Amino acid sequence: MIRKLSVPSPAAPLFGAWPEGILWACLQGRMGNVYTTESMLSAAAVLGDFSFFAGSPDKSLLDAVSVPLLIPQNDAWAAAIAARFGRGIQPITRYATRKDTIFDRKALQIYASSLPNSYTVRIINQKLYNLCLENTWSQDLVSQYPTWACFQALGLGFAVLRGDTLVAGASSYATFDGGIEIEIDTHPDFRRHGLARACGAALILECLDRGIYPSWDAHNASSLSLAERLGYTPGDPYRAFVRCSPQGEPLL
């Protein structure tokens, strides 16, 4: 039997010192959910598209979690995921960054103010929160916070506008004690114009001003490259699995 823990901290020892902001948000009970087997020998932390599996591999736990991204704690979990889902998943490499990066504020300030006059960078307010939810490409900027009141209390983000049109954003995907996990998205028609770099820099600066850490975990090498331009120190790459559609297309 799989249980959802109302208090997730008893499962924390299974995850050890795993340095992931989204995982911390779950284990601290701030966001997401933690599931365990009845024996408490296996656990999964789930938030948004992410699931982290720890402890002893257990097929029933894998069957209970249906989000797109599966992240194994070790080789045994990776083998269990591959055996359970076969061609229904695709292995990928994600890229961590260090959680003790020292940022160059002057460089970030230059990036944050580097956009042409036709663009504006604004902190996400209630109107922009709602606007993010209207477009598929921008929903993840705020979607882990189910209401504006929740985002206002826990979240933080910046939007790039061209006139009244939302074209990019950098925001918190998750909130943990002392920090956030960053999400950056750009409208497909406005990519490669420096928008992600500008709003990402604005968000990092705001985090530094508030005394919280802007954690960045890159989904691919392109995201890691942007993180490095913004001053992050790369950590270790790690494996993950993405579920695929019936046609074999990855869902992320």
Protein Blocks (a to p, Z undefined) as FASTA:
>chain_A
ZZddfblklmmmmnmmadcfklmmmmnomggcddddfklpaccddehjbccdehjddfkl
mmmpccfbdcdfblmlmmmmmmmnmmmpccdddddddfkbccdfklmmmmmmmpcfkbcc
ddddfklmmmmmmpmklmmmmmmpmbfklmmmmgccddddehjacfbdcddfbdcehiac
ddddddfklgonommmmmmmmmmmmmmmnopacddddfbfklmmmmmmnopacddddddd
ddddfkopafZZ
